[in-house]
Each structure stands twice: as C-alpha cells, then as structure tokens.
Amino acid sequence: MQLVIGNKNYSSWSLRPWLGLKVADIPFEETLLPLYEPDARSQRLAFSPTGKVPLLVDGELRVWDSLAIAEYVAEKFPDRGLWPADVAARATARSICAEMHSGFAALRDILNMDIRASLQVGLTPEAQADIERIIAIWTECRARFGADGPFLFGRFSWADAFYAPVVTRFVTYKIPLPPVAQAYAETILALPAMQEWITAAHAEPWTNHK
C-alpha cells in the first residue's frame, strides 16, 4: 500500500492514518507532497480525486479521507485490533473519531498544527470549549475503557491516532492539562512512531506560504 500525505509539520489529517499504520506494524510506502508549493494542488490531483491528503493507494483502489482510510485498514487487517473488540468500546471509539473528524472548528482555527513552533495565542470562548471537550473525552475514555493499557481504550486504537494531532497542538500552544489528560498526552508523545513523525517534521525545509 501507498500512503500519500502532506507536510509532517502541518498536516494533522495525514498524521492520523500514518500513525495508525505505523503502530499496527502494517507495511506501506510513504509519498509526501508539500502542501504549499505553487503546483501542490496539481500534484495532489494526480493521486486523489479531491486534490486533498491523505490518500491510501492499494493496487487499483484509492481511498481518500482519513476516516474512510481508518475503516478500510481495520477491515483489511482485523487482527491488528485498530478498533476495540468490545462492542460498547468500539462504538464509543468510532463516535469520538467522528467527532474529531467533523468538529472542533474553533480549535482548528486558533491552534493550527505546527510542530516546530512554540506559541501562545489568545483563546476564544469557543476554542476553550473545544479544549475542555477534548479533555473530557480523554478523561472519560480512560476511566471507562482504559484498564488494559495507557491509551484511550487500553490498547492503541484509531481513536488515539485521531487525537494525536491535538496532542501536538497542546504542546505547541502550551495548553495546561489536568493530570489524566497530561499523562495520556505523554503516552502519545512517547510512541516511537510519534517521535519519528516529530523528528521528520523538524527536519522539513518547507514552510506555510499561505
């Protein structure tokens, strides 16, 4: 399989499937297309019908959108446990992934993903509410489903991959976290695959030209 992604410093959407594949030890080839070069969109259109990343290529099949990629990979590799086995846990994991996928607009607007940066910004009430909602999700999932390990549902799942970009945002913008959320964030940052992504982000030569 081939995973087409954007800049590791900026592309939160790309991090999600990349991290899931890496942690699950599923082989893939990586194709990185810088997001902000003059011909960036035409390069992406050569792979994806939407002109966006990420995109998974598996033979003749193209799967776009991070949530669709997550579902496809979980179906293709059911032994990797990328969704929790328990029905209630799995339904909750899918719910919080969908919430991340379609929500948190204020947080995305104020706290752009920028791994190399160290910034402080004024938070709008809407962005603060998004932060509090994420902390609540992490806290509730750890309490209800986290007995078997340090991740949201004990073992690593797609839910952790979907919230990993938020962890980098909280680091970049120095967002204070309560103990349970801080411990969870540190668990994500300690993943070897996450450290690999962060190291690569720091080494990238590209900047956001928008």
Secondary structure, DSSP 8 states (H G I E B T S, - for coil): -EEEE--TTT-HHHHHHHHHHHHTT---EEEE--TTSTTHHHHHHTT-TTS-S-EEEETTEEEESHHHHHHHHHHH-GGG--S-SSHHHHHHHHHHHHHHHH--HHHHHHS---TT--------HHHHHHHHHHHHHHHHHHHHH-TTSSBTTBS--HHHHHHHHHHHHHHHTT----HHHHHHHHHHHHSHHHHHHHHHHHH-------
